[in-house]
Amino acid sequence: MPGLFLSLEGIDGSGKSTQGRRLAETLRARGHTVTLTREPGGSPGAEEIRRLVLEGHVDRWSAETEILLFTAARRDHLEKTIRPALDRGEIVITDRFADSTRIFQGITRGDLTDTVDRLHQLMIGVEPDLTLLFDLDPAIGLSRAHARAGKELRFEDMGLAFQQKARAGFLALAARHAHFRIIDADGDEDTVAARVWGTVKSHL
């Protein structure tokens, strides 16, 4: 694909969304065309699925059902938003992609890694050119997440141990795959943004 595909990953409250917006602004100011998007969501159909998986009781869905829902949302997102933007030569920044499913559904509530990987290969088949992993103490991230207003707290409500397991999973994943770069997310917004830009600019 002619464009550049970036994904932002990390535990809840790690600052991905804020830094994604900052990065998009920086790139646009330098003349790049950017599509900033998110998962689950990023297309009309995927946004409908977002409400199903991020709201409600923590036991609303099993991990297996979530894998199917997230994959369906990702497929629609890929078809309607990501591929068209990349084909136009744009930089696509997505707040979460397949690595989130590998962690939040694949390992945090059992060993479903093989299921996630097989379904990804069958239905998605795309990996980002670069993944920024925002690494932060889970207690700090959870505190930030709960301070946000809104109803999309289903995964945050799974508790600190869940977030700790997710962080360990992300770091292990990053150690195995070359497209990851770890960003120290502990710091003020400007400091973290400078770390992000220092990493991204070498890939343009």
Buried (B, 14 or more C-beta within 10 A) or exposed (E): EEBBBBBBBBBBBBBBBBBBBBBBEBBEEEEBEBBBBBBBBBBEBBBEBBEBBBEBEEEEBEBEEBBBBBBBBBBBBBEBBBBBBBEEEBBBBBBBBBBBBBBBBBBBBEEBBEBBBEBBEEEBEBBBBBBBBBBBBBEBBBEBBEEEEEEBBBBBEBEEEBBBBBBBBBEEBBEEEEBBBBBEBBBEEEEBBEBBBEBBEEEE
